[in-house]
Amino acid sequence: MRPGNAAAGSSGGREADLRLADAAASGDDGARRTLALRLADRMRRTARFLLRDEADADDAAQSAMVEVLLCLRRYRGEGSLEHWANRIATRTALELVRRRRRDAEREGRGDAALPAPEETTTCGDEPEVVLRQRLLRCLDRVPDERRATVVLRLVHGMTLEEIARETAVPRNTAKDRLRVGRQELREAVREDPILGAALQERLP
C-alpha cells in the first residue's frame, strides 16, 4: 500500500526532479503545469487517506499544492518530488485533523468513528481503484487520532519516532494508537469479503 516512485529514486530521476522544480520555481508556466499534473492526484489521495471527508480532502490537497508551488526552492532532491510533496500534503491534512478535533472539543463532541460512506465503486473501475475505495471505507471507521497513525505507518512507512513527531504526541502514545488502530482496521477489513481476501496477507 505504500506509494513509490522507482524512477525518481535514481540519480537521473533526482536530477530531472531538481530541474523541473527549479524551472517551476522560476515561474515557467509549463513546468508548473507539468508539476501540478504529476503531483495532484497523489497528493489528493494522501489527504483522503488521512481525512474522512471528501471536501476536506480536496481543501487540504489544494492548500498543500499551493505550499508546494511556493516552497519549491526548498526542494533539495534528497528524495523524489512525489515523496517531498506527499510530506507537505500529510502535514496539511494532519493540521486539518487537529483543527477539526479542537472544534469538536469546543462543541463538546467526541472523536468517535463516523459511519462509513456509501459505496461509490462502479463495475467499470479498475481493481486497484475498487480496493482503495473499500480500504478508505474501512479507514473511515477508525477514529481520527488512530487513523492518522495507521496511515502514516502502513501507507507512508514512517517509523514510530517519525509518527510521534508528525502527530505531536509521545512515542508511547503513537505506539498505542498504532496497536489499537491496526486492530480496528483489521476488524473492518475482515467484514469486507473482497478487501479481506485481497489484503489478508498485507496487514501486519
ABEGO torsion letter per residue (X at the ends): XBBBBAAAABAAAAAAAAAAAAAAAAGBAAAAAAAAAAAAAAAAAAAAAABABAAAAAAAAAAAAAAAAAAAAABAGABBAAAAAAAAAAAAAAAAAAAAAAAAAAAGBBABBBBBBBBABBAABBAAAAAAAAAAAAAAABBAAAAAAAAAAAAAGBBAAAAAAAAGBBAAAAAAAAAAAAAAAAAAAAABAAAAAAAAAABX
